[in-house]
């Protein structure tokens, strides 16, 4: 079960997720401290690790729009959160897959901050309201990369499995 730790509006940009003024810091071990830096209260909660691993950031439509900076994904992965959104920008989706950030596309999702979500292979169940929402499944290859922790761990595992 995953708790919604923040509900965001439509068109959340990569600059909101990881402000451009921090681009001098690009190491995945260092980027998390700047996640949602302009949302001071939420940033402080993340840094204080006030949320359980697997918690959910709930987005509206076009989550991750804007620049192609992959730090917007690595900064969230550093907190072991998942993103459930009505839609994701194309580049943010691909960066999420490549870096192993867990994302779920659920066009009709309805939830509030604090709601408990159960994410299955096909649906998202809002345990707080009893509603069930269909998700758009990623192709098996893309899901496999994401589930492996990203493109590098996926490729490493495939290479090591060859005789």
C-alpha positions as CSV (number, residue, x, y, z in Angstrom):
1,X,0.0,0.0,0.0
2,X,1.3,3.4,-0.9
3,X,0.3,6.7,0.6
4,X,-0.2,9.9,-1.5
5,X,2.3,12.4,0.0
6,X,1.4,15.3,-2.3
7,X,-1.2,16.0,-5.0
8,X,0.0,18.2,-7.7
9,X,-1.7,20.1,-10.5
10,X,-1.3,19.7,-14.3
11,X,1.8,20.6,-16.2
12,X,4.4,20.1,-13.4
13,X,7.7,21.0,-15.1
14,X,11.1,19.5,-14.6
15,X,12.1,22.9,-13.3
16,X,9.5,22.5,-10.5
17,X,10.8,19.0,-9.7
18,X,14.5,19.9,-10.0
19,X,15.1,23.7,-10.4
20,X,17.6,24.6,-13.1
21,X,19.7,26.6,-10.7
22,X,21.0,23.4,-9.2
23,X,22.2,21.9,-12.5
24,X,25.8,22.2,-11.3
25,X,24.8,19.2,-9.0
26,X,24.1,16.2,-11.1
27,X,25.2,13.2,-9.1
28,X,22.3,11.0,-8.2
29,X,23.6,10.8,-4.6
30,X,23.4,14.6,-4.3
31,X,20.4,15.6,-6.4
32,X,17.6,14.5,-4.0
33,X,18.2,17.4,-1.6
34,X,16.9,19.7,-4.3
35,X,13.7,17.9,-5.1
36,X,10.8,20.4,-5.2
37,X,13.2,23.0,-3.7
38,X,10.7,25.8,-4.4
39,X,8.0,24.0,-2.5
40,X,9.8,24.5,0.8
41,X,7.5,22.5,3.1
42,X,7.4,19.5,0.8
43,X,11.2,19.6,0.2
44,X,11.7,19.7,4.0
45,X,9.4,16.7,4.5
46,X,11.4,14.8,1.8
47,X,14.7,15.7,3.4
48,X,13.4,14.6,6.8
49,X,12.4,11.3,5.3
50,X,8.9,11.8,6.7
51,X,7.5,9.4,4.1
52,X,7.7,5.6,3.8
53,X,9.6,4.2,0.8
54,X,7.1,3.6,-2.1
55,X,5.0,6.6,-1.2
56,X,3.3,8.3,-4.2
57,X,3.6,11.7,-5.7
58,X,0.2,12.2,-7.5
59,X,0.4,14.3,-10.7
60,X,-2.2,15.6,-13.1
61,X,-1.7,15.7,-16.8
62,X,1.6,16.3,-18.5
63,X,3.7,15.6,-15.4
64,X,7.4,16.3,-16.1
65,X,7.0,18.6,-19.0
66,X,9.7,21.1,-19.9
67,X,13.4,20.3,-20.3
68,X,14.9,16.9,-20.8
69,X,16.9,17.0,-17.6
70,X,17.1,13.5,-16.2
71,X,17.8,14.9,-12.7
72,X,14.1,15.5,-12.3
73,X,13.8,11.7,-12.3
74,X,17.0,10.9,-10.3
75,X,16.1,13.3,-7.6
76,X,12.7,11.5,-7.0
77,X,14.3,8.1,-7.3
78,X,16.6,9.1,-4.5
79,X,13.6,9.2,-2.2
80,X,12.2,5.9,-3.4
81,X,8.9,7.4,-4.3
82,X,6.6,6.5,-7.2
83,X,4.8,8.9,-9.5
84,X,1.2,8.2,-10.4
85,X,-0.1,10.7,-12.9
86,X,-2.9,11.2,-15.4
87,X,-0.2,11.6,-18.1
88,X,3.6,12.0,-18.3
89,X,5.6,14.0,-20.7
90,X,7.3,11.8,-23.3
91,X,10.9,12.7,-22.2
92,X,10.1,12.4,-18.5
93,X,8.6,9.0,-19.1
94,X,11.7,7.8,-21.0
95,X,14.1,9.2,-18.4
96,X,12.0,7.5,-15.7
97,X,12.3,4.2,-17.4
98,X,16.0,4.6,-18.1
99,X,16.7,5.5,-14.4
100,X,14.3,3.0,-12.9
101,X,11.9,5.6,-11.3
102,X,8.6,3.8,-10.8
103,X,5.9,5.6,-12.8
104,X,2.2,4.7,-13.4
105,X,0.0,6.4,-16.0
106,X,-3.6,6.4,-14.8
107,X,-5.7,8.9,-16.8
108,X,-8.8,8.8,-14.6
109,X,-7.1,8.7,-11.2
110,X,-8.9,10.5,-8.4
111,X,-7.1,10.7,-5.0
112,X,-6.2,13.2,-2.4
113,X,-3.2,13.7,-0.2
114,X,-3.1,11.1,2.5
115,X,-5.1,8.5,0.5
116,X,-3.8,4.9,0.4
117,X,-3.3,3.5,-3.1
118,X,-2.8,-0.1,-4.1
119,X,-1.1,-0.4,-7.5
120,X,-1.5,-3.6,-9.4
121,X,-0.4,-4.6,-12.9
122,X,-3.5,-3.2,-14.5
123,X,-5.2,-0.8,-12.0
124,X,-4.8,1.6,-9.2
125,X,-7.2,1.0,-6.3
126,X,-7.8,4.0,-4.0
127,X,-8.3,2.1,-0.7
128,X,-9.5,5.3,1.0
129,X,-12.4,5.8,-1.4
130,X,-12.9,2.3,-2.7
131,X,-12.6,3.5,-6.3
132,X,-10.6,1.6,-9.0
133,X,-8.9,3.2,-11.9
134,X,-7.4,1.5,-15.0
135,X,-3.8,2.3,-15.8
136,X,-2.1,2.5,-19.2
137,X,0.3,-0.4,-19.2
138,X,3.8,0.2,-20.4
139,X,5.2,-2.2,-23.1
140,X,6.8,-5.2,-21.5
141,X,10.3,-4.2,-22.5
142,X,10.0,-0.7,-21.0
143,X,8.4,-2.1,-17.8
144,X,11.2,-4.6,-17.6
145,X,13.9,-1.9,-17.7
146,X,12.1,0.2,-15.1
147,X,11.6,-2.8,-12.8
148,X,15.2,-3.7,-13.1
149,X,16.2,-0.3,-11.7
150,X,16.9,1.3,-15.0
151,X,18.7,0.7,-18.3
152,X,22.2,0.1,-16.8
153,X,21.1,-2.6,-14.3
154,X,18.8,-4.1,-16.9
155,X,21.6,-4.3,-19.5
156,X,24.1,-5.6,-16.9
157,X,21.8,-8.4,-15.9
158,X,21.2,-9.4,-19.5
159,X,24.9,-9.4,-20.3
160,X,25.6,-11.5,-17.1
161,X,22.9,-14.0,-18.0
162,X,24.5,-14.8,-21.4
163,X,26.6,-17.9,-21.4
